[in-house]
């Protein structure tokens, strides 16, 4: 039997669910999920982890030979795309805010790698705090190739999936909500130290 589609895939309080369910993640571990709601949230979190890792792996692979030659990761590719999307030089604070990140040193490291690869350049400001970063011509060429590959490998295979766009919009709203909940929880926990 296909492990992703299983009858009775879930049990709620010992009662089997007789509907056929599609499962793309393993069942929620009991220490994290004592109720059906907790199981749903935990399974969502596992799917989120897997999707995030797959996304960053795909983003890194889209950079092709440049990624291998300069040891660029999916995180580095995302920063390059943020700079392209901005359309103007961006400061580290802008990059952090856009991606909801706090890890300044990792973003700085990514920028150093992108500069060394010739894909990004520094734009001097009045002070070091005003230092900004912009995409080079080479970075723009690499991005054009990346966009074409992304179109071929992601957009074309998904464009005719019935209802996918509406599902993605709903997921986007849910992810925004969950992001806010995680951020709120992090602030609460920081106050309890």
N, C-alpha and C positions, 0 to 999 in steps of 0.2 A: 504494500500500500504506500502511496506517496505520502511522505511525512509532513508535507505542507498543508494537505487537506485531509483532516481526520475527523470521523464522526466522534462525538463525545470528547472533543479536544479539551474542553474545560469542564470542571466540576465546581459548582458553587455550593458550599456548605454540604458536601457529600452527595448532592443530587446531580446526576449526569445531565448535561445539556444535549438534547437529542438532535439539535441542528448540526449541519455540517459547517465547520468553521475553518477559515484559512488562517494558518499560523505561520508567520515568517520569523518568529523569534522563539527561543525555548520557553517553556512555562516559567512563570515567575517563581523565584525561590521563596520558600515559605517564611523565611526570616524577614523578608521585605514585603510580603503580601499575604495578609490574613483574611482579607475580604475581596470580593469581586472587584470593587473600585481600586483597591491597592494593587491587585493583580494587573488591572488595565493600565494603571499609571506605570508600574514597574516594567511591563512589557513594552510600553511606549518608550520608556527610557532606554531599554536595551536596543530597540529599533533605532532610536536617535543616535546612540553610540555607534552602531554599525553603519548607519547612513552617513554620519559625520566622517568616519574613517574612510569609507568608500569614496566620499566626495573629495577629500583631500588627496587620496591616492590617485583618483582620476585627474584632478587638477594638476598634480605633479607630472603625471604621464603626458598630459597635453603639451607640456613644455618641450617634450621630445629630447633631442640630443643635448640641448642647452642644459636641461635638468641634470642629465647624467654627467656632462662635462664639468659643471660647476656645483654639483651636489645640491641642486635646488629641490625643495620640497613643495608639496601642495600648499602649505602655509605661505611659502614665498610667492607662489603663483597667485594666490588670492590677494596678497599685498600689491603685486604688480597690477592686477586687474582693478583694484581699488584706485590706484594712481591713474590708470587709463580712464576709468569711469569719472573721476573727479574733473578731468579736463584742465586742471591747473595744478601747480605745485601744492603739495600737502605736507603739513607738519606731522610729526609722530603722533601728537595729541589727536589730530584729525583721524588718522588711521586707526588709532585705538578706539575712539568714540564710534566710528562707523561700524567696526566689527565687534563692538561690545567686549573689548579685550582690556586687560590690565597689565599684561606681561611686557612692559617696556623693553626689557633687555632682549627678549626673543624677537620683537619687531625690529629693534636696532640691528640684531644679528642678521635677520632676513634682508634688511636694507643694505647692509655691508655686502652680503653675497650677491644681491641684485646689481649693486654698483660694480663689483668685481667682474661680473658676467657682462657688463656693458649694457644692461637693460634699463638702468635707472641712474640718474645723476643728482648730485646735491645742488640746491639752489640756495645761495647764501642770503641770510637775512641780516638785519641790523645787529642782532645778537645771536649767540649760539642757540638760544631758545627759539629763535625765529627761523632756524634752519628748516628748509623744506626739501621735498624730493619730487622729481618729475621723471616721466618716462623718456628715454632716449629714442632716436629714430630706430635703432636696432630693436629696442623694446617694443616699439609700435609694430615693426615687421613681424616679430615673434608672436605678438598678440593677434595679428591678422591671421596667421597660420593657426593659432590656437582656436580662434573663433570659428574658422572653417572646419577644423576637426571636431569641435564641440557640436557644431551644426550637424555634421555627418553622423556622429556617434550617439548623440543624445536627442537632438531636435527632430531629425527625420524619423527615427524609429518610434518616437512617441507622439508625433503630430496627429495621427489618426486614431489614437486610443480613445474610444468613446467615453466622455465624461471626465477625462483626466484633468483638463484645465480647471474645471470646477472643484475637483478633489484637491488639486494643488493649491488653489486659492483658500479653501477651507483649512488645509494643513498649515498654510502660511499664517492665517489668523490664529490657529491653535498654538503654533510655535511662538508667536508674539506674546500670547497670554502666558504660556509656560515660561518663557524667558523672564517676563515680569515677576512671576511667582518665584523662580529661582533667585533672581536678583534681590527680591524682597527678603527671602529666607536667608540669603547671605548677609544682608545688612543686619537682620535680627540677630543672627549668630555672632556677628562681629561685635555687637553691643553686649553680648553675654560673656565675653572673655574676661 
